[in-house]
Amino acid sequence: MAGSGKAKRGIPPKSDLNAWYPAIVEIADLVDKRYPIKGMDVWKPYGWKAMTLIDGLTRSQMRRTGHEEYNFPLLVPEDLLDKENQLVSHLKASRDTGIDASELRVDEEEAGFKKEVYWVKHGGDTELEVPMFLRPTSETPMYTMFSLWIRSHADLPLKTFQIVNTFRYETKQTRSFIRVREIHFFEAHTVHADQDGATAQIAEDAEIVQRLLHELCFPAIVSKRPSWDTFPGAWHSTAVDAVMPNGRTLQVATYHHYRDQWARAFNLTYEDRNGETQFCHQTTFGMSERLLGAIVGMHGDDSGLIMPPSIAPIQVILMPVAAHSDENVTPRVEALASVLQDSGFRVQVDARDLRPGTKHYDWEIKGVPIRLEIGPRDLASSQCTITLRTGGKIESPLEGISSTIRQYLDSISDELRSRAHAHASELIRTFPGLSQTADIWKLDAALEEGFVYELAFDGNDADAEVLEKATGLTLLGDCAQPYPEPIPCAVTGKLTTRRQHLARMY
């Protein structure tokens, strides 16, 4: 029966992730993709609640670390984008040529940002004197205001964040949560008196990310991106990549150290204790609905989603069994639901007049962590039946049920973490090595599709290009966990502890 039910619902096997993922996000009622603009899905209540709970975890971390929430306008005037483009172009040209950025002239039209934004050029029938665009991210509007707010060292540090929609004209194939044109986006922006303050903030961001990943029950590869993959205008960028079941990596978070480069572009200065004017130093930290995409892909199975308890819209579904034969069943289940709600759990009663198997299947698809059933026999013995979405069915006393549920939710979280770590370990392999004959580099062994390759690498940009061309994969950068002992670089042969990864990215 389960097999025929899945066929009716049209759930492909998860082994075919390219078919399973887009099917399950709709079958599980997370989004509706039929809105007539590509890459702009309609969030449905179940999906929006899950995203709201992720936002809640993020807001909790922001409160803990002293960030204040703001909400900046959606529209940005074109002249501010020109200022941003000029900064980015100068820094890129400086990096490519070795010439100081202040001595370079560049064409702002070549910066590339204008190709990624949605433009607003009319207000009604009136053509705007200064065109505006929908924010792709918020450095430009936020730093314009920061320069008005910050006057002295007493105003620092400034630690802000917002959770808003951003817009980018994505020309590649769109995929719910993973590659979209309207992005549900968290961004934290901080301003500091000096480089040390900004560096300390980057360390705090790294700790926040690990706390969030623990709550969401999956590990990630944390890497300092190579120079050519650094966020425009940043001194250095760190990215957090989840390893999806097909071996591709999904970037779920980034944090960037700007030093004083953006401050110079936006004249963001302060008066220090000696009365001298200094440029500020800045950082940003961003995440998006890709976190939910990683959760779907990482934890789901052939039967549907498996929601980590921390962000499950419904943590416990309560199901009356054979209620038609005993009028006391449904009132007892509803009373139990109230007890669990009072204990802080997110619960729902499913009193639909449907077969139990149909109900079970529905809640398996949605990934509810715990199903709790009570029938006439359970009432007589003061027990209930608990089924865990990660596997297992237990007969449990009703006495102390809140404590029991809490323990099982914790065990489900632990099980998901264990599975996710095992999954990541299975999909990360040691790079087989390269050999050079004359001017030709060749792999020592063929790479298998669907894996991330770990290697020691301490080469320059040209060496990295050798690696990427030979493998067809992307170098993620310096891993936050170096090797404990030096080993030979895959290209230069020089001993190094720099651990890096090659992957195919979303």
ROVO-288037 format. One line per field, with one value per residue (C-alpha): x, y, z. Coordinates in steps of 0.001 Angstrom, whole numbers, plus 500000, padded with zeros to 6 digits. Last residue first. Layout:
% residues N
xx	X | ...
yy	Y | ...
zz	Z | ...
//
This chain:
% residues 506
xx	525183 | 528836 | 530956 | 533717 | 537436 | 538424 | 541304 | 543508 | 546510 | 548978 | 551773 | 554809 | 555687 | 554813 | 553788 | 550530 | 548909 | 550771 | 552746 | 551711 | 552263 | 550765 | 547467 | 545836 | 543983 | 540427 | 538941 | 539402 | 541361 | 539524 | 536544 | 538425 | 535874 | 535699 | 536394 | 539271 | 542252 | 541003 | 540307 | 543650 | 545708 | 543785 | 544721 | 548373 | 548022 | 546413 | 549292 | 549947 | 549557 | 547128 | 546613 | 543635 | 540019 | 537754 | 533975 | 532058 | 529176 | 531021 | 534094 | 537496 | 539806 | 543223 | 546648 | 544977 | 546869 | 548858 | 550427 | 553419 | 555986 | 554356 | 552905 | 551189 | 548192 | 546808 | 544131 | 542193 | 541036 | 537296 | 534382 | 530972 | 531085 | 532188 | 529333 | 526765 | 528222 | 528046 | 524456 | 523403 | 524900 | 523377 | 519976 | 520238 | 521147 | 518165 | 515888 | 517249 | 516513 | 512960 | 512654 | 513791 | 511430 | 508532 | 509231 | 509432 | 506085 | 504585 | 505298 | 502370 | 501023 | 503098 | 504963 | 504666 | 507467 | 507792 | 511147 | 512527 | 513797 | 510198 | 509679 | 506443 | 504947 | 502070 | 500168 | 499568 | 497120 | 496219 | 492490 | 493148 | 495661 | 493101 | 490556 | 493022 | 495869 | 498519 | 501571 | 503502 | 506890 | 509396 | 506918 | 508636 | 505908 | 505875 | 505758 | 502803 | 500743 | 501736 | 500714 | 497367 | 496712 | 497671 | 495365 | 492345 | 490625 | 487970 | 490310 | 491071 | 494713 | 495622 | 498523 | 501565 | 504388 | 505862 | 506263 | 505075 | 501718 | 501411 | 502088 | 499366 | 496937 | 497578 | 496914 | 493524 | 492803 | 493784 | 491572 | 488624 | 489153 | 489351 | 486444 | 483719 | 484938 | 484124 | 484193 | 487541 | 489163 | 492575 | 493002 | 496170 | 498494 | 501136 | 504214 | 506893 | 504720 | 506422 | 509699 | 512520 | 514235 | 512852 | 514883 | 512336 | 512512 | 510988 | 509509 | 509151 | 512206 | 514351 | 514859 | 517667 | 520268 | 518150 | 515337 | 517687 | 520013 | 517081 | 516011 | 519475 | 519318 | 516556 | 519315 | 522448 | 524759 | 527456 | 529054 | 532107 | 533451 | 536421 | 535946 | 538148 | 539808 | 539512 | 541695 | 540316 | 542670 | 539893 | 538994 | 536698 | 534784 | 534690 | 532444 | 533245 | 531214 | 534074 | 536612 | 534345 | 533950 | 537705 | 538280 | 538763 | 535993 | 535964 | 533217 | 530927 | 529164 | 526317 | 524515 | 526842 | 525585 | 528153 | 527453 | 527965 | 524504 | 523377 | 524246 | 527497 | 526822 | 529182 | 529980 | 531949 | 534634 | 535488 | 538614 | 539423 | 535930 | 534918 | 533261 | 532927 | 536080 | 536063 | 539191 | 541056 | 540392 | 537508 | 538292 | 536535 | 533973 | 532776 | 529408 | 527759 | 524018 | 521534 | 519737 | 520396 | 524062 | 524324 | 522995 | 525576 | 528352 | 527268 | 527196 | 530781 | 532027 | 530239 | 532007 | 535390 | 534470 | 533555 | 536991 | 538538 | 536388 | 537563 | 541177 | 540888 | 539884 | 537049 | 534309 | 531168 | 528901 | 526499 | 524311 | 522325 | 519471 | 517827 | 514638 | 515697 | 513547 | 515328 | 515897 | 518673 | 518672 | 515383 | 513341 | 515499 | 516161 | 518187 | 520738 | 519862 | 519323 | 518292 | 518858 | 516333 | 516499 | 513747 | 514342 | 515844 | 517919 | 521062 | 523071 | 526146 | 527646 | 530897 | 531260 | 529218 | 531512 | 534438 | 532853 | 530516 | 528604 | 524963 | 525306 | 528002 | 525913 | 523058 | 524957 | 526466 | 523022 | 521807 | 524961 | 525781 | 522236 | 522089 | 520477 | 518379 | 515640 | 516831 | 516276 | 516529 | 517376 | 515242 | 512359 | 510137 | 506619 | 503741 | 503450 | 506860 | 509116 | 512663 | 512612 | 515420 | 515931 | 519580 | 522179 | 523417 | 523974 | 526496 | 528932 | 531714 | 532157 | 529809 | 532072 | 534861 | 538115 | 540781 | 543516 | 545841 | 543639 | 543546 | 547314 | 548725 | 549271 | 547537 | 544814 | 544346 | 544291 | 541849 | 539528 | 539778 | 539152 | 536192 | 534610 | 534888 | 533617 | 530711 | 529688 | 529684 | 527732 | 525229 | 524735 | 524066 | 521357 | 519060 | 518222 | 514702 | 513864 | 514180 | 516067 | 514689 | 516787 | 517456 | 520073 | 523074 | 524315 | 525693 | 522885 | 520244 | 521726 | 521871 | 518187 | 517379 | 519035 | 517074 | 513892 | 514781 | 515026 | 511584 | 510239 | 511624 | 509779 | 506600 | 506941 | 507240 | 504128 | 502144 | 502929 | 505686 | 504854 | 507838 | 509760 | 512432 | 510502 | 507656 | 504125 | 503603 | 503284 | 506114 | 503937 | 506052 | 506582 | 503521 | 505263 | 504303 | 505761 | 509196 | 509122 | 508915 | 511704 | 514036 | 513164 | 513805 | 517330 | 517938 | 517461 | 518661 | 515826 | 513357 | 510661 | 507566 | 504540 | 501780 | 499998 | 503224 | 503919 | 500503 | 501065 | 504335 | 502807 | 500000
yy	524629 | 523646 | 520798 | 520308 | 520565 | 520935 | 522491 | 521642 | 523942 | 522036 | 522402 | 520609 | 521789 | 519300 | 522178 | 520755 | 518480 | 520210 | 517673 | 516950 | 518969 | 517579 | 518387 | 519252 | 522565 | 522926 | 526227 | 524914 | 527147 | 527610 | 526035 | 525025 | 524373 | 521175 | 520354 | 518211 | 519146 | 522669 | 523349 | 522003 | 523847 | 527047 | 526624 | 526404 | 529646 | 531343 | 530327 | 526999 | 525747 | 522886 | 519773 | 517820 | 516857 | 515826 | 516252 | 513396 | 512904 | 511911 | 509762 | 511239 | 509273 | 508425 | 510097 | 513114 | 514739 | 517942 | 518686 | 520996 | 518204 | 515373 | 516575 | 514348 | 515098 | 513498 | 511049 | 513662 | 512074 | 511582 | 513507 | 511951 | 509242 | 511720 | 514084 | 511288 | 510106 | 513653 | 514003 | 510676 | 511515 | 514975 | 513534 | 510941 | 513614 | 515735 | 512679 | 511890 | 515429 | 515144 | 511823 | 513305 | 516260 | 513940 | 511865 | 514940 | 516136 | 512639 | 512415 | 510058 | 509067 | 505884 | 505003 | 502225 | 502907 | 502817 | 503349 | 505233 | 508757 | 509970 | 508600 | 506785 | 507102 | 504864 | 505990 | 504690 | 505085 | 501337 | 501845 | 505003 | 503149 | 500406 | 503022 | 504716 | 507182 | 507832 | 510131 | 510895 | 512526 | 514370 | 515728 | 515208 | 516633 | 513468 | 511290 | 513353 | 512549 | 508860 | 508387 | 510038 | 507744 | 504687 | 505754 | 505724 | 509078 | 510954 | 513807 | 514262 | 515218 | 517134 | 519590 | 520275 | 522809 | 522089 | 524655 | 522674 | 524439 | 523097 | 519582 | 519850 | 521328 | 518476 | 515999 | 517594 | 517296 | 513616 | 512948 | 514742 | 512631 | 509284 | 509621 | 508971 | 505418 | 503415 | 506340 | 507440 | 504325 | 506053 | 509729 | 511127 | 513664 | 515238 | 516321 | 518779 | 520721 | 523652 | 521670 | 524198 | 522973 | 519447 | 518868 | 518147 | 514869 | 515395 | 512764 | 508969 | 508334 | 510310 | 513896 | 515056 | 516641 | 517749 | 519374 | 520801 | 522184 | 523874 | 525350 | 526852 | 528018 | 530295 | 532846 | 533653 | 536681 | 538129 | 541499 | 543183 | 546729 | 548908 | 552639 | 555361 | 557668 | 561388 | 562641 | 564053 | 562027 | 559703 | 558936 | 560939 | 558672 | 557947 | 556320 | 558261 | 555790 | 554540 | 554831 | 552914 | 550169 | 549506 | 549929 | 546202 | 544506 | 541170 | 538993 | 536313 | 533729 | 531266 | 528383 | 527610 | 524314 | 521665 | 518918 | 515312 | 514129 | 513969 | 517656 | 518734 | 521981 | 524864 | 527732 | 530551 | 532897 | 536055 | 538238 | 541906 | 542414 | 544789 | 542139 | 538903 | 536784 | 534096 | 535265 | 535662 | 532120 | 531637 | 531047 | 527747 | 526215 | 522759 | 522003 | 519835 | 519205 | 519193 | 522513 | 523415 | 522424 | 524396 | 527450 | 527199 | 526665 | 529739 | 531891 | 530816 | 531814 | 535152 | 535770 | 535126 | 537563 | 540110 | 539750 | 540539 | 543674 | 544889 | 544111 | 546050 | 549238 | 551346 | 548920 | 548811 | 545772 | 544530 | 541446 | 540093 | 537591 | 537048 | 535568 | 535745 | 536714 | 535458 | 531906 | 529322 | 527004 | 527762 | 526372 | 525728 | 528147 | 527188 | 529916 | 533515 | 534781 | 538429 | 539184 | 540446 | 540785 | 540064 | 541064 | 539912 | 542777 | 543114 | 545741 | 545973 | 549474 | 549326 | 552185 | 555354 | 556491 | 556452 | 559488 | 560552 | 557497 | 558047 | 559862 | 557535 | 554587 | 555848 | 555548 | 552350 | 550764 | 551703 | 550439 | 547400 | 546093 | 543079 | 542654 | 545718 | 546508 | 549219 | 552929 | 555217 | 558889 | 561307 | 558851 | 558523 | 559470 | 557190 | 555611 | 556105 | 554823 | 553432 | 550631 | 548198 | 544599 | 543864 | 541376 | 543016 | 546310 | 544614 | 543782 | 546247 | 546993 | 549987 | 551560 | 551847 | 551914 | 554429 | 553273 | 555212 | 554884 | 551105 | 550753 | 548781 | 545027 | 544387 | 541836 | 542829 | 546531 | 545910 | 544026 | 546704 | 549498 | 547689 | 546962 | 550551 | 551984 | 549555 | 550589 | 554273 | 553516 | 551560 | 554645 | 556732 | 554283 | 555014 | 552072 | 550724 | 548145 | 550526 | 549440 | 547459 | 547356 | 544739 | 545423 | 543127 | 542539 | 539001 | 537180 | 539237 | 538292 | 534624 | 534699 | 536461 | 533606 | 530928 | 532895 | 533224 | 529427 | 529297 | 531729 | 529513 | 526494 | 528548 | 529760 | 526188 | 525012 | 528155 | 528118 | 530324 | 531335 | 530859 | 533528 | 531860 | 532155 | 534629 | 533259 | 531797 | 528031 | 527091 | 526540 | 526228 | 524135 | 521935 | 518551 | 517673 | 520993 | 520783 | 517027 | 517214 | 519742 | 517625 | 514126 | 514721 | 516143 | 514008 | 510715 | 508610 | 510314 | 508036 | 509927 | 511001 | 510982 | 511124 | 508259 | 506270 | 506983 | 505609 | 502495 | 501820 | 502396 | 500000
zz	492790 | 493126 | 491762 | 494276 | 494967 | 498607 | 500535 | 503523 | 503980 | 506190 | 503636 | 502229 | 498728 | 495970 | 493718 | 492353 | 494953 | 497809 | 499835 | 503453 | 506633 | 509873 | 511621 | 508283 | 508354 | 509738 | 508475 | 504937 | 502575 | 499297 | 497523 | 494371 | 491634 | 489589 | 485934 | 487203 | 485037 | 484379 | 488067 | 489232 | 486619 | 487393 | 491045 | 490037 | 488066 | 491066 | 493342 | 495061 | 498626 | 498137 | 500245 | 499000 | 499622 | 496761 | 496873 | 495247 | 492828 | 489661 | 490144 | 489389 | 487123 | 488503 | 488393 | 486825 | 483974 | 483591 | 480213 | 479796 | 479460 | 481403 | 484682 | 487234 | 489400 | 492575 | 493681 | 495738 | 498983 | 499146 | 500655 | 499929 | 502599 | 505275 | 504398 | 504730 | 508033 | 509391 | 508161 | 509667 | 513060 | 513063 | 512124 | 514927 | 517482 | 516437 | 516655 | 520131 | 521280 | 519980 | 521803 | 525105 | 524788 | 524021 | 527128 | 529359 | 528045 | 528419 | 532162 | 532618 | 529249 | 529389 | 526168 | 523576 | 521099 | 517299 | 515597 | 512601 | 511881 | 511718 | 515249 | 516074 | 519557 | 520676 | 523758 | 527265 | 530117 | 529835 | 529172 | 527200 | 525021 | 524332 | 523201 | 520818 | 521155 | 518521 | 518676 | 515483 | 516081 | 513858 | 511281 | 507912 | 505712 | 503594 | 506713 | 507915 | 504821 | 504840 | 508446 | 507742 | 504782 | 506827 | 509667 | 507301 | 507025 | 508987 | 509887 | 513596 | 513049 | 516194 | 515901 | 518035 | 518362 | 521796 | 524567 | 527591 | 527389 | 523855 | 525151 | 527791 | 525278 | 522860 | 525679 | 526223 | 522498 | 522549 | 525575 | 523945 | 520776 | 522569 | 525034 | 522432 | 521978 | 518838 | 516404 | 517856 | 516384 | 516624 | 517549 | 515973 | 517579 | 515322 | 517237 | 516121 | 513699 | 511959 | 512356 | 512818 | 515997 | 515599 | 512426 | 509681 | 507791 | 504365 | 502104 | 502037 | 499864 | 502296 | 503474 | 505778 | 503520 | 500598 | 502557 | 505186 | 502492 | 500767 | 504104 | 504577 | 500957 | 502246 | 502790 | 504741 | 504908 | 507165 | 506480 | 507938 | 508257 | 509192 | 509742 | 508273 | 510782 | 511526 | 514389 | 517644 | 519796 | 520974 | 517354 | 515092 | 512739 | 509015 | 506398 | 503251 | 501163 | 498963 | 501771 | 504134 | 501538 | 501556 | 505296 | 506147 | 504212 | 506064 | 504598 | 505962 | 503856 | 504386 | 502660 | 499732 | 498313 | 497426 | 494936 | 496007 | 494938 | 498588 | 499202 | 500848 | 502707 | 502018 | 504401 | 502805 | 504152 | 502222 | 502224 | 501706 | 500314 | 497516 | 495365 | 497385 | 497051 | 494340 | 492520 | 495825 | 496989 | 499460 | 503103 | 503651 | 506011 | 504913 | 506466 | 509105 | 509499 | 512339 | 511859 | 515503 | 515173 | 511922 | 513740 | 516534 | 513986 | 512015 | 515145 | 516004 | 512553 | 512851 | 516170 | 514525 | 511746 | 514420 | 516030 | 512642 | 512348 | 515747 | 514889 | 511623 | 513354 | 514733 | 513771 | 511602 | 511289 | 508641 | 509157 | 506232 | 506208 | 502823 | 501440 | 497807 | 494825 | 491712 | 492907 | 492974 | 496003 | 497796 | 494869 | 491800 | 488939 | 485868 | 485214 | 484330 | 487872 | 487821 | 491468 | 493994 | 497766 | 500278 | 503876 | 507160 | 508604 | 510662 | 512497 | 514733 | 515104 | 517063 | 517429 | 517980 | 520834 | 518384 | 516762 | 513960 | 512732 | 511776 | 508451 | 507052 | 508231 | 506047 | 502763 | 504127 | 504388 | 500920 | 499147 | 501274 | 500939 | 498679 | 495220 | 496107 | 493585 | 491201 | 490704 | 487692 | 488380 | 486361 | 486533 | 483471 | 484394 | 483364 | 486835 | 488382 | 485618 | 485460 | 488051 | 487256 | 488344 | 489090 | 487850 | 484640 | 486435 | 488691 | 485911 | 486656 | 482944 | 483013 | 485637 | 483074 | 484979 | 485898 | 488242 | 490546 | 493662 | 493221 | 493670 | 490742 | 491190 | 487882 | 488695 | 492342 | 491508 | 488662 | 490988 | 493664 | 491176 | 489632 | 493002 | 494207 | 490927 | 490857 | 494373 | 493461 | 490281 | 492358 | 494508 | 491383 | 490311 | 493245 | 495567 | 496141 | 498838 | 501763 | 504907 | 507830 | 510981 | 513668 | 516354 | 516904 | 520464 | 520200 | 522004 | 520227 | 516850 | 517843 | 518790 | 515540 | 513639 | 515484 | 514803 | 511118 | 510960 | 512616 | 510022 | 507265 | 508692 | 509043 | 505458 | 504203 | 506027 | 505162 | 501427 | 500002 | 496446 | 494157 | 492254 | 490124 | 486860 | 487053 | 486433 | 489938 | 489448 | 491821 | 494890 | 498009 | 501147 | 500670 | 501062 | 497466 | 496296 | 497925 | 497265 | 493486 | 493024 | 495208 | 493974 | 490248 | 490467 | 493542 | 491686 | 494621 | 496465 | 494685 | 492760 | 494690 | 492364 | 494944 | 493266 | 493048 | 496704 | 497649 | 495556 | 497401 | 500810 | 500000
//
